[in-house]
């Protein structure tokens, strides 16, 4: 039996947004408080412009890592990753062709705990290798988490740490994205008592 879910959160956190076309939180901009973190300067400016008139949406040009200060961001085509994030892409830098020009520049970094007040209902996490740094410093325990665990056939290097954290905090895997890169997790308490959380997430059997 496959479970289907519909999210109706009050508060959404998205770390590693990318460009507008792949932004997951945009479906909640009209209904929820949304907090977006995107270090890529072009994507950040576009997101800030699109949400300028939405007081419930905050966009930060900050890379969420395990450090506060300055780090280095690599840009490769439409992807970006933080230096020393143990990114799959960082391993493959030596394989880049001339068409895949790699640009490196400084960015502001911070821990998510400096922004997390413990009230995020949903977390979308896609940072090409920095996912664990966000999860390990979370104060909230979102009802729903989407986390990038693979890039094509390569596993996230912090898979064991992420899975251990999810198990220790009572999350259950619901499903995965169509490209098999992202896994979707839900708090076990939602499954045990769905009526209690029905205002934020609805679970049905397919």
N, C-alpha and C positions, 0 to 999 in steps of 0.2 A: 504494500500500500504506500503510495507516495503522498506526502503532505504538501499542500499548497498554502501560501501565505500572502496576506495583503497588509502592507505597512501603513499605519496612520499615526505616525509619531508626533510628539510635541516638540522634540529636540533631536536634531540630526548633526552628526559630526562626519565630515568627509576629509580624509587626509590623503593627499596625492590625487588631486582632482583631474589634472590633465586639461584638455581643451573642452569647450562647451559641449561639443558633440558627444563626449563620453562621460560627462558629468552625471553622476547618479542622483545627487541631492536636488537637482533642478526640478524634479517631479514634486518636491515638497516645499519649494520656495514660496508658494502662495498660501500654504497652510501651517507651516512649522517654523520654529526657530532653527536656523541652519548656520553652521560654522564650518567654513571651508579653508583649508590650508594648501596653498600651491606655490612652491618656490620658483617655478618657471616664470620669468618676468612677462613674457608675452601672454601666456595663459592667464596669469594673475590680473593683468590690466584689462583683458577682455571680460573676465568674470566680474571684476569690480565695476566695470561700465554697465554690464547687464543687470547688476543687482543694486545699482546706485539708488534707485527709488524704493527699495525694499528694506525697511528698517529692521526687519526680522532676520535678515541675512548678513552675515559678517564674513568678509574675505580677507585672509592674511597672507602676505607674501613672505612666508616663513617655512623653512624646512623642519619638520618634526624629527628630532634625533634623540640621542641620549645625552646631549650636551647643550649648554646655553652659551651662545657667542656667535662665532662665524665658522662656516664650513665651506666646502667647495662643491658646486653642482656641475655635473657633466650633462651636456645636451647632445643627444644623438637622434637625428630625425625628429620624430614626434614623441620621443621618450626622454626622460631625465632621471638621474639617480645621484645620490650623495656619495662623495668619495668616502671610502672605508666603510661602506654599508654592506660589504660582502655581497654586492649585487651580482647577479648572473651576467648582466651586461658588462660590468667592470672586468670580469674574467675574459670577456670576448673582445676587449678593446684592440688587442693585437690583430684581430681578424677583420677589422673594419676596412672597407674599401674606400677609395677616394670620394665616393658619393656619400659616404656616411661620416661626414666631418664631425669630429668631436670637439666641442667647445667647453671650456672649463672657466668658471668664474666664482667669486665669493658670494655667499648668501647668508642671511641671518638664520640662525638655528635656535631651537628651544625644545624643551620637554613638553609633552602634552599636559602634564600635571600642572603646568603654570596657567593653563586655560580651562582645565576640566573642573567643574564645580560638582561633579557627581550626578548630573541629571541628563546625560545623553541617553536617548532611547535606542538610537540606531547608529552604527558605525560602518562607514564604507572606507576601506583601507587598501590602497594600491600605490606603493611607493618604490617598486623595483628593488626591493632588498631591505628597506628600513622598517618593515611592518613590525618586527619584534620590538624595536625601540619605542614605538607608539604603544603597543599592547602592554609591555612591562611597566609603563609609567601611568597607565590609566587609573583614574580614581573611580570613574563610572563603571558600572557593569551593564552595558547596553543589553536590551532584550534581544536585539538582532545584530549580528556582526557578519559583514562580508569582507573576506581577507584574501589577498592574492597569495596563493600557495605554490603556484607554478608559472613558468613562462615557457610555453610550448612543452617540451619534454623535460625541462630542467626544474628541479625542486628548489623552493625557497631554502636558503642555507640555514635558516633558523626554524625549520619545520618542527623539530623535536621540542624546542622551547615553546613555540606557539601552541602546539598540540597539548603539551603538559599544562600550560596556563589555562587553556580552554577546558580541559578535564577538571582541573582543580577548582575552577570557578563554575562548574556545572553547566557547561554548554553541550549541546547535541547538534551534530551535523544534520542539516535538512536536505541540502542538495548542492549542486555546483553550477557555475555559469555554463553557457552553451559552448564556450571555447575551452572549457575545462581548467581555466587558469585560476578562477576564484571559487572559494568554498563559502557556503552560507551556513551560519550557526545561529542557534536560538537557545535562550536560557531554558533549562529543563523545567523551571517553575511555570513557564508559559504553557508547556505541554500538560503539566500536572493540573494546572488551574487556569484554563484558557479564558474563562469568563472574567476573571480578575483583571486581565490585561487586554480585554477585547476592544478597549478604546484606543489602543496603540498598535495592536497587531492581531489579525484574525487568522486562525488556522482552520483549514478545511481538508477533507480527504478527497483525493482525485479519483 
